[in-house]
Amino acid sequence: PVFLFLGSLAENQISNKGAKALARSLLVNRSLMVLDLRSNSIGPTGAKSLADALKKNQILLSLK
């Protein structure tokens, strides 16, 4: 198993497409507890995808 407790993707020009891919990953996440997405280009549709995934994710404790 891979254990990753903190992930920073801040300032990586992540768009809605990238946010949707991250959302799919969050649905199967078993180890990421902190994720930093500050200063990206995530719009309303990407944010909604992330929010929907977070409703099902019980591992992630902090999203910035």
NUTI-57096 format. One record per atom (N, C-alpha, C, O, CB): residue in three letters; atom name; x, y, z; residue number from 1. Coordinates in steps of 0.05 Angstrom, whole numbers, m for minus. Each point is the difference from the previous one (the first is absolute). Glycine has a CB too. Example, Ala and Ser with C-alpha at 12.3 -4.5 7.8 and 13.67 -1.06 7.14 Angstrom:
2
@type=ALA&atom=N&X=264&Y=m114&Z=156&seq=1
@type=ALA&atom=CA&X=m18&Y=24&Z=0&seq=1
@type=ALA&atom=C&X=18&Y=24&Z=0&seq=1
@type=ALA&atom=O&X=21&Y=0&Z=13&seq=1
@type=ALA&atom=CB&X=m59&Y=m23&Z=12&seq=1
@type=SER&atom=N&X=31&Y=44&Z=m39&seq=2
@type=SER&atom=CA&X=16&Y=24&Z=1&seq=2
@type=SER&atom=C&X=m15&Y=22&Z=14&seq=2
@type=SER&atom=O&X=10&Y=22&Z=4&seq=2
@type=SER&atom=CB&X=14&Y=m35&Z=m47&seq=2
This chain:
64
@type=PRO&atom=N&X=16&Y=m24&Z=0&seq=1
@type=PRO&atom=CA&X=m16&Y=24&Z=0&seq=1
@type=PRO&atom=C&X=17&Y=25&Z=0&seq=1
@type=PRO&atom=O&X=22&Y=0&Z=11&seq=1
@type=PRO&atom=CB&X=m58&Y=m25&Z=13&seq=1
@type=VAL&atom=N&X=25&Y=46&Z=m36&seq=2
@type=VAL&atom=CA&X=14&Y=26&Z=m1&seq=2
@type=VAL&atom=C&X=m13&Y=18&Z=21&seq=2
@type=VAL&atom=O&X=m25&Y=3&Z=1&seq=2
@type=VAL&atom=CB&X=37&Y=m8&Z=m50&seq=2
@type=PHE&atom=N&X=4&Y=18&Z=65&seq=3
@type=PHE&atom=CA&X=m10&Y=18&Z=20&seq=3
@type=PHE&atom=C&X=9&Y=28&Z=m6&seq=3
@type=PHE&atom=O&X=24&Y=6&Z=2&seq=3
@type=PHE&atom=CB&X=m24&Y=m43&Z=33&seq=3
@type=LEU&atom=N&X=m19&Y=54&Z=m41&seq=4
@type=LEU&atom=CA&X=5&Y=28&Z=m6&seq=4
@type=LEU&atom=C&X=m19&Y=16&Z=17&seq=4
@type=LEU&atom=O&X=m24&Y=0&Z=m5&seq=4
@type=LEU&atom=CB&X=40&Y=m10&Z=m43&seq=4
@type=PHE&atom=N&X=m5&Y=25&Z=67&seq=5
@type=PHE&atom=CA&X=m18&Y=14&Z=18&seq=5
@type=PHE&atom=C&X=m4&Y=29&Z=m7&seq=5
@type=PHE&atom=O&X=m20&Y=12&Z=7&seq=5
@type=PHE&atom=CB&X=35&Y=m43&Z=28&seq=5
@type=LEU&atom=N&X=4&Y=43&Z=m51&seq=6
@type=LEU&atom=CA&X=m2&Y=28&Z=m7&seq=6
@type=LEU&atom=C&X=7&Y=3&Z=m29&seq=6
@type=LEU&atom=O&X=21&Y=m10&Z=m10&seq=6
@type=LEU&atom=CB&X=m9&Y=24&Z=57&seq=6
@type=GLY&atom=N&X=m29&Y=0&Z=m62&seq=7
@type=GLY&atom=CA&X=6&Y=5&Z=m28&seq=7
@type=GLY&atom=C&X=m4&Y=29&Z=m7&seq=7
@type=GLY&atom=O&X=m21&Y=11&Z=7&seq=7
@type=GLY&atom=CB&X=7&Y=m57&Z=m18&seq=7
@type=SER&atom=N&X=33&Y=58&Z=m1&seq=8
@type=SER&atom=CA&X=m2&Y=28&Z=m8&seq=8
@type=SER&atom=C&X=1&Y=2&Z=m31&seq=8
@type=SER&atom=O&X=20&Y=m8&Z=m12&seq=8
@type=SER&atom=CB&X=1&Y=23&Z=56&seq=8
@type=LEU&atom=N&X=m43&Y=m5&Z=m55&seq=9
@type=LEU&atom=CA&X=m1&Y=5&Z=m28&seq=9
@type=LEU&atom=C&X=m5&Y=30&Z=m5&seq=9
@type=LEU&atom=O&X=m11&Y=8&Z=m20&seq=9
@type=LEU&atom=CB&X=m6&Y=m55&Z=11&seq=9
@type=ALA&atom=N&X=25&Y=63&Z=29&seq=10
@type=ALA&atom=CA&X=m5&Y=29&Z=m2&seq=10
@type=ALA&atom=C&X=16&Y=11&Z=m23&seq=10
@type=ALA&atom=O&X=23&Y=m9&Z=m6&seq=10
@type=ALA&atom=CB&X=m30&Y=12&Z=55&seq=10
@type=GLU&atom=N&X=m4&Y=17&Z=m63&seq=11
@type=GLU&atom=CA&X=13&Y=15&Z=m21&seq=11
@type=GLU&atom=C&X=9&Y=m18&Z=m23&seq=11
@type=GLU&atom=O&X=23&Y=2&Z=m9&seq=11
@type=GLU&atom=CB&X=m8&Y=32&Z=43&seq=11
@type=ASN&atom=N&X=m32&Y=m52&Z=m43&seq=12
@type=ASN&atom=CA&X=6&Y=m18&Z=m21&seq=12
@type=ASN&atom=C&X=m17&Y=3&Z=m25&seq=12
@type=ASN&atom=O&X=0&Y=m17&Z=m17&seq=12
@type=ASN&atom=CB&X=15&Y=m15&Z=51&seq=12
@type=GLN&atom=N&X=m30&Y=54&Z=m36&seq=13
@type=GLN&atom=CA&X=m17&Y=5&Z=m22&seq=13
@type=GLN&atom=C&X=m20&Y=m22&Z=m6&seq=13
@type=GLN&atom=O&X=m6&Y=m6&Z=m23&seq=13
@type=GLN&atom=CB&X=43&Y=33&Z=4&seq=13
@type=ILE&atom=N&X=m47&Y=m39&Z=41&seq=14
@type=ILE&atom=CA&X=m20&Y=m21&Z=m3&seq=14
@type=ILE&atom=C&X=m27&Y=13&Z=m9&seq=14
@type=ILE&atom=O&X=m9&Y=19&Z=12&seq=14
@type=ILE&atom=CB&X=32&Y=m48&Z=24&seq=14
@type=SER&atom=N&X=m35&Y=18&Z=m57&seq=15
@type=SER&atom=CA&X=m24&Y=11&Z=m11&seq=15
@type=SER&atom=C&X=m24&Y=m18&Z=9&seq=15
@type=SER&atom=O&X=3&Y=m17&Z=17&seq=15
@type=SER&atom=CB&X=22&Y=36&Z=m57&seq=15
@type=ASN&atom=N&X=m48&Y=m13&Z=28&seq=16
@type=ASN&atom=CA&X=m24&Y=m17&Z=6&seq=16
@type=ASN&atom=C&X=5&Y=m29&Z=m7&seq=16
@type=ASN&atom=O&X=m8&Y=m18&Z=14&seq=16
@type=ASN&atom=CB&X=m21&Y=58&Z=m22&seq=16
@type=LYS&atom=N&X=43&Y=m44&Z=m15&seq=17
@type=LYS&atom=CA&X=6&Y=m27&Z=m9&seq=17
@type=LYS&atom=C&X=17&Y=m15&Z=21&seq=17
@type=LYS&atom=O&X=m5&Y=m23&Z=6&seq=17
@type=LYS&atom=CB&X=2&Y=38&Z=m54&seq=17
@type=GLY&atom=N&X=23&Y=m1&Z=58&seq=18
@type=GLY&atom=CA&X=18&Y=m12&Z=20&seq=18
@type=GLY&atom=C&X=m15&Y=m5&Z=26&seq=18
@type=GLY&atom=O&X=5&Y=m20&Z=13&seq=18
@type=GLY&atom=CB&X=34&Y=43&Z=m34&seq=18
@type=ALA&atom=N&X=m57&Y=m4&Z=28&seq=19
@type=ALA&atom=CA&X=m15&Y=m3&Z=25&seq=19
@type=ALA&atom=C&X=m19&Y=m25&Z=m2&seq=19
@type=ALA&atom=O&X=m4&Y=m14&Z=20&seq=19
@type=ALA&atom=CB&X=7&Y=64&Z=m12&seq=19
@type=LYS&atom=N&X=m14&Y=m54&Z=m32&seq=20
@type=LYS&atom=CA&X=m17&Y=m23&Z=m3&seq=20
@type=LYS&atom=C&X=15&Y=m26&Z=2&seq=20
@type=LYS&atom=O&X=m9&Y=m20&Z=11&seq=20
@type=LYS&atom=CB&X=m20&Y=47&Z=m41&seq=20
@type=ALA&atom=N&X=54&Y=m27&Z=20&seq=21
@type=ALA&atom=CA&X=17&Y=m24&Z=3&seq=21
@type=ALA&atom=C&X=7&Y=m5&Z=29&seq=21
@type=ALA&atom=O&X=1&Y=m22&Z=10&seq=21
@type=ALA&atom=CB&X=18&Y=30&Z=m56&seq=21
@type=LEU&atom=N&X=m12&Y=14&Z=61&seq=22
@type=LEU&atom=CA&X=5&Y=m2&Z=28&seq=22
@type=LEU&atom=C&X=m24&Y=m11&Z=15&seq=22
@type=LEU&atom=O&X=2&Y=m16&Z=19&seq=22
@type=LEU&atom=CB&X=31&Y=54&Z=m22&seq=22
@type=ALA&atom=N&X=m57&Y=m28&Z=m5&seq=23
@type=ALA&atom=CA&X=m24&Y=m9&Z=13&seq=23
@type=ALA&atom=C&X=m4&Y=m30&Z=m3&seq=23
@type=ALA&atom=O&X=m8&Y=m14&Z=19&seq=23
@type=ALA&atom=CB&X=m13&Y=59&Z=m28&seq=23
@type=ARG&atom=N&X=27&Y=m56&Z=m14&seq=24
@type=ARG&atom=CA&X=m2&Y=m29&Z=m5&seq=24
@type=ARG&atom=C&X=20&Y=m14&Z=19&seq=24
@type=ARG&atom=O&X=m6&Y=m22&Z=10&seq=24
@type=ARG&atom=CB&X=m8&Y=29&Z=m58&seq=24
@type=SER&atom=N&X=38&Y=4&Z=51&seq=25
@type=SER&atom=CA&X=20&Y=m12&Z=18&seq=25
@type=SER&atom=C&X=m10&Y=1&Z=29&seq=25
@type=SER&atom=O&X=5&Y=m19&Z=15&seq=25
@type=SER&atom=CB&X=31&Y=33&Z=m47&seq=25
@type=LEU&atom=N&X=m49&Y=7&Z=40&seq=26
@type=LEU&atom=CA&X=m9&Y=2&Z=27&seq=26
@type=LEU&atom=C&X=m21&Y=m21&Z=7&seq=26
@type=LEU&atom=O&X=m4&Y=m7&Z=23&seq=26
@type=LEU&atom=CB&X=14&Y=56&Z=m25&seq=26
@type=LEU&atom=N&X=m24&Y=m58&Z=m18&seq=27
@type=LEU&atom=CA&X=m21&Y=m21&Z=4&seq=27
@type=LEU&atom=C&X=13&Y=m26&Z=9&seq=27
@type=LEU&atom=O&X=m14&Y=m16&Z=14&seq=27
@type=LEU&atom=CB&X=m15&Y=38&Z=m48&seq=27
@type=VAL&atom=N&X=53&Y=m27&Z=27&seq=28
@type=VAL&atom=CA&X=14&Y=m25&Z=8&seq=28
@type=VAL&atom=C&X=23&Y=5&Z=19&seq=28
@type=VAL&atom=O&X=15&Y=m19&Z=7&seq=28
@type=VAL&atom=CB&X=m28&Y=0&Z=m51&seq=28
@type=ASN&atom=N&X=16&Y=44&Z=53&seq=29
@type=ASN&atom=CA&X=22&Y=7&Z=19&seq=29
@type=ASN&atom=C&X=m2&Y=m16&Z=26&seq=29
@type=ASN&atom=O&X=m21&Y=m2&Z=12&seq=29
@type=ASN&atom=CB&X=22&Y=48&Z=m32&seq=29
@type=ARG&atom=N&X=22&Y=m57&Z=28&seq=30
@type=ARG&atom=CA&X=2&Y=m14&Z=25&seq=30
@type=ARG&atom=C&X=22&Y=10&Z=18&seq=30
@type=ARG&atom=O&X=4&Y=m11&Z=22&seq=30
@type=ARG&atom=CB&X=m22&Y=m29&Z=m45&seq=30
@type=SER&atom=N&X=32&Y=61&Z=14&seq=31
@type=SER&atom=CA&X=23&Y=9&Z=17&seq=31
@type=SER&atom=C&X=5&Y=30&Z=0&seq=31
@type=SER&atom=O&X=12&Y=10&Z=19&seq=31
@type=SER&atom=CB&X=7&Y=m53&Z=m29&seq=31
@type=LEU&atom=N&X=m29&Y=58&Z=m9&seq=32
@type=LEU&atom=CA&X=5&Y=29&Z=m1&seq=32
@type=LEU&atom=C&X=m18&Y=14&Z=20&seq=32
@type=LEU&atom=O&X=m25&Y=m2&Z=m2&seq=32
@type=LEU&atom=CB&X=38&Y=m1&Z=m46&seq=32
@type=MET&atom=N&X=0&Y=16&Z=68&seq=33
@type=MET&atom=CA&X=m16&Y=13&Z=21&seq=33
@type=MET&atom=C&X=m1&Y=30&Z=m2&seq=33
@type=MET&atom=O&X=m19&Y=13&Z=10&seq=33
@type=MET&atom=CB&X=32&Y=m50&Z=19&seq=33
@type=VAL&atom=N&X=6&Y=49&Z=m43&seq=34
@type=VAL&atom=CA&X=2&Y=29&Z=m3&seq=34
@type=VAL&atom=C&X=6&Y=6&Z=m29&seq=34
@type=VAL&atom=O&X=19&Y=m11&Z=m12&seq=34
@type=VAL&atom=CB&X=m4&Y=18&Z=60&seq=34
@type=LEU&atom=N&X=m30&Y=11&Z=m61&seq=35
@type=LEU&atom=CA&X=4&Y=7&Z=m28&seq=35
@type=LEU&atom=C&X=m1&Y=30&Z=m3&seq=35
@type=LEU&atom=O&X=m20&Y=13&Z=8&seq=35
@type=LEU&atom=CB&X=1&Y=m57&Z=m23&seq=35
@type=ASP&atom=N&X=39&Y=55&Z=3&seq=36
@type=ASP&atom=CA&X=2&Y=29&Z=m4&seq=36
@type=ASP&atom=C&X=m3&Y=6&Z=m30&seq=36
@type=ASP&atom=O&X=17&Y=m7&Z=m16&seq=36
@type=ASP&atom=CB&X=13&Y=13&Z=57&seq=36
@type=LEU&atom=N&X=m52&Y=7&Z=m48&seq=37
@type=LEU&atom=CA&X=m5&Y=7&Z=m28&seq=37
@type=LEU&atom=C&X=m1&Y=30&Z=m4&seq=37
@type=LEU&atom=O&X=m12&Y=10&Z=m20&seq=37
@type=LEU&atom=CB&X=m14&Y=m52&Z=15&seq=37
@type=ARG&atom=N&X=37&Y=57&Z=23&seq=38
@type=ARG&atom=CA&X=m1&Y=30&Z=m2&seq=38
@type=ARG&atom=C&X=14&Y=10&Z=m25&seq=38
@type=ARG&atom=O&X=18&Y=m12&Z=m11&seq=38
@type=ARG&atom=CB&X=m18&Y=14&Z=61&seq=38
@type=SER&atom=N&X=m10&Y=21&Z=m59&seq=39
@type=SER&atom=CA&X=12&Y=14&Z=m23&seq=39
@type=SER&atom=C&X=0&Y=m16&Z=m26&seq=39
@type=SER&atom=O&X=21&Y=m1&Z=m13&seq=39
@type=SER&atom=CB&X=7&Y=27&Z=46&seq=39
@type=ASN&atom=N&X=m50&Y=m39&Z=m39&seq=40
@type=ASN&atom=CA&X=m3&Y=m15&Z=m25&seq=40
@type=ASN&atom=C&X=m22&Y=13&Z=m16&seq=40
@type=ASN&atom=O&X=m11&Y=21&Z=8&seq=40
@type=ASN&atom=CB&X=27&Y=m64&Z=13&seq=40
@type=SER&atom=N&X=m23&Y=32&Z=m44&seq=41
@type=SER&atom=CA&X=m20&Y=11&Z=m18&seq=41
@type=SER&atom=C&X=m26&Y=m17&Z=1&seq=41
@type=SER&atom=O&X=m12&Y=m4&Z=m21&seq=41
@type=SER&atom=CB&X=48&Y=24&Z=m8&seq=41
@type=ILE&atom=N&X=m43&Y=m29&Z=52&seq=42
@type=ILE&atom=CA&X=m24&Y=m17&Z=2&seq=42
@type=ILE&atom=C&X=m24&Y=17&Z=1&seq=42
@type=ILE&atom=O&X=m3&Y=18&Z=17&seq=42
@type=ILE&atom=CB&X=29&Y=m54&Z=8&seq=42
@type=GLY&atom=N&X=m45&Y=32&Z=m44&seq=43
@type=GLY&atom=CA&X=m24&Y=15&Z=m1&seq=43
@type=GLY&atom=C&X=m23&Y=m14&Z=14&seq=43
@type=GLY&atom=O&X=4&Y=m20&Z=14&seq=43
@type=GLY&atom=CB&X=11&Y=40&Z=m57&seq=43
@type=PRO&atom=N&X=m40&Y=m10&Z=39&seq=44
@type=PRO&atom=CA&X=m23&Y=m12&Z=13&seq=44
@type=PRO&atom=C&X=m5&Y=m29&Z=m6&seq=44
@type=PRO&atom=O&X=m8&Y=m15&Z=18&seq=44
@type=PRO&atom=CB&X=m12&Y=60&Z=m21&seq=44
@type=THR&atom=N&X=24&Y=m54&Z=m22&seq=45
@type=THR&atom=CA&X=m5&Y=m28&Z=m6&seq=45
@type=THR&atom=C&X=20&Y=m19&Z=13&seq=45
@type=THR&atom=O&X=m6&Y=m21&Z=9&seq=45
@type=THR&atom=CB&X=m15&Y=35&Z=m53&seq=45
@type=GLY&atom=N&X=46&Y=m5&Z=44&seq=46
@type=GLY&atom=CA&X=21&Y=m16&Z=13&seq=46
@type=GLY&atom=C&X=m5&Y=m1&Z=30&seq=46
@type=GLY&atom=O&X=4&Y=m21&Z=13&seq=46
@type=GLY&atom=CB&X=29&Y=34&Z=m49&seq=46
@type=ALA&atom=N&X=m40&Y=10&Z=48&seq=47
@type=ALA&atom=CA&X=m6&Y=1&Z=28&seq=47
@type=ALA&atom=C&X=m23&Y=m18&Z=8&seq=47
@type=ALA&atom=O&X=0&Y=m13&Z=21&seq=47
@type=ALA&atom=CB&X=17&Y=60&Z=m20&seq=47
@type=LYS&atom=N&X=m38&Y=m48&Z=m18&seq=48
@type=LYS&atom=CA&X=m23&Y=m17&Z=5&seq=48
@type=LYS&atom=C&X=9&Y=m30&Z=m1&seq=48
@type=LYS&atom=O&X=m9&Y=m15&Z=16&seq=48
@type=LYS&atom=CB&X=m22&Y=50&Z=m35&seq=48
@type=SER&atom=N&X=48&Y=m42&Z=0&seq=49
@type=SER&atom=CA&X=9&Y=m27&Z=m1&seq=49
@type=SER&atom=C&X=15&Y=m8&Z=25&seq=49
@type=SER&atom=O&X=m4&Y=m22&Z=11&seq=49
@type=SER&atom=CB&X=8&Y=26&Z=m61&seq=49
@type=LEU&atom=N&X=13&Y=14&Z=60&seq=50
@type=LEU&atom=CA&X=15&Y=m5&Z=24&seq=50
@type=LEU&atom=C&X=m19&Y=m2&Z=24&seq=50
@type=LEU&atom=O&X=3&Y=m18&Z=17&seq=50
@type=LEU&atom=CB&X=37&Y=43&Z=m36&seq=50
@type=ALA&atom=N&X=m60&Y=m7&Z=20&seq=51
@type=ALA&atom=CA&X=m19&Y=m1&Z=23&seq=51
@type=ALA&atom=C&X=m16&Y=m26&Z=0&seq=51
@type=ALA&atom=O&X=m4&Y=m11&Z=21&seq=51
@type=ALA&atom=CB&X=1&Y=61&Z=m23&seq=51
@type=ASP&atom=N&X=m5&Y=m59&Z=m21&seq=52
@type=ASP&atom=CA&X=m15&Y=m25&Z=m2&seq=52
@type=ASP&atom=C&X=17&Y=m23&Z=9&seq=52
@type=ASP&atom=O&X=m10&Y=m18&Z=14&seq=52
@type=ASP&atom=CB&X=m17&Y=36&Z=m52&seq=52
@type=ALA&atom=N&X=53&Y=m18&Z=31&seq=53
@type=ALA&atom=CA&X=18&Y=m22&Z=8&seq=53
@type=ALA&atom=C&X=4&Y=1&Z=30&seq=53
@type=ALA&atom=O&X=3&Y=m21&Z=13&seq=53
@type=ALA&atom=CB&X=19&Y=22&Z=m58&seq=53
@type=LEU&atom=N&X=m20&Y=23&Z=56&seq=54
@type=LEU&atom=CA&X=5&Y=2&Z=29&seq=54
@type=LEU&atom=C&X=m23&Y=m10&Z=17&seq=54
@type=LEU&atom=O&X=4&Y=m7&Z=23&seq=54
@type=LEU&atom=CB&X=25&Y=46&Z=m33&seq=54
@type=LYS&atom=N&X=m53&Y=m39&Z=m2&seq=55
@type=LYS&atom=CA&X=m23&Y=m11&Z=15&seq=55
@type=LYS&atom=C&X=4&Y=m29&Z=6&seq=55
@type=LYS&atom=O&X=m11&Y=m11&Z=19&seq=55
@type=LYS&atom=CB&X=m19&Y=45&Z=m41&seq=55
@type=LYS&atom=N&X=45&Y=m48&Z=5&seq=56
@type=LYS&atom=CA&X=4&Y=m29&Z=2&seq=56
@type=LYS&atom=C&X=27&Y=m7&Z=13&seq=56
@type=LYS&atom=O&X=4&Y=m22&Z=9&seq=56
@type=LYS&atom=CB&X=m33&Y=16&Z=m48&seq=56
@type=ASN&atom=N&X=48&Y=25&Z=38&seq=57
@type=ASN&atom=CA&X=27&Y=m5&Z=10&seq=57
@type=ASN&atom=C&X=0&Y=4&Z=31&seq=57
@type=ASN&atom=O&X=m7&Y=21&Z=10&seq=57
@type=ASN&atom=CB&X=28&Y=m7&Z=m54&seq=57
@type=GLN&atom=N&X=m12&Y=m35&Z=58&seq=58
@type=GLN&atom=CA&X=0&Y=2&Z=29&seq=58
@type=GLN&atom=C&X=29&Y=1&Z=11&seq=58
@type=GLN&atom=O&X=3&Y=m1&Z=25&seq=58
@type=GLN&atom=CB&X=m46&Y=m23&Z=m23&seq=58
@type=ILE&atom=N&X=63&Y=26&Z=m19&seq=59
@type=ILE&atom=CA&X=28&Y=1&Z=8&seq=59
@type=ILE&atom=C&X=11&Y=28&Z=1&seq=59
@type=ILE&atom=O&X=14&Y=8&Z=19&seq=59
@type=ILE&atom=CB&X=m9&Y=m53&Z=m38&seq=59
@type=LEU&atom=N&X=m11&Y=61&Z=m1&seq=60
@type=LEU&atom=CA&X=10&Y=27&Z=m2&seq=60
@type=LEU&atom=C&X=m11&Y=17&Z=22&seq=60
@type=LEU&atom=O&X=m24&Y=3&Z=3&seq=60
@type=LEU&atom=CB&X=29&Y=m8&Z=m53&seq=60
@type=LEU&atom=N&X=13&Y=18&Z=65&seq=61
@type=LEU&atom=CA&X=m8&Y=16&Z=23&seq=61
@type=LEU&atom=C&X=1&Y=30&Z=m5&seq=61
@type=LEU&atom=O&X=m14&Y=16&Z=12&seq=61
@type=LEU&atom=CB&X=30&Y=m53&Z=17&seq=61
@type=SER&atom=N&X=2&Y=45&Z=m48&seq=62
@type=SER&atom=CA&X=4&Y=28&Z=m5&seq=62
@type=SER&atom=C&X=4&Y=5&Z=m30&seq=62
@type=SER&atom=O&X=16&Y=m14&Z=m13&seq=62
@type=SER&atom=CB&X=4&Y=20&Z=59&seq=62
@type=LEU&atom=N&X=m35&Y=13&Z=m57&seq=63
@type=LEU&atom=CA&X=4&Y=8&Z=m28&seq=63
@type=LEU&atom=C&X=2&Y=30&Z=0&seq=63
@type=LEU&atom=O&X=m18&Y=14&Z=10&seq=63
@type=LEU&atom=CB&X=m9&Y=m54&Z=m28&seq=63
@type=LYS&atom=N&X=49&Y=50&Z=7&seq=64
@type=LYS&atom=CA&X=4&Y=29&Z=m1&seq=64
@type=LYS&atom=C&X=m1&Y=9&Z=m29&seq=64
@type=LYS&atom=O&X=3&Y=24&Z=m6&seq=64
@type=LYS&atom=CB&X=26&Y=m25&Z=47&seq=64
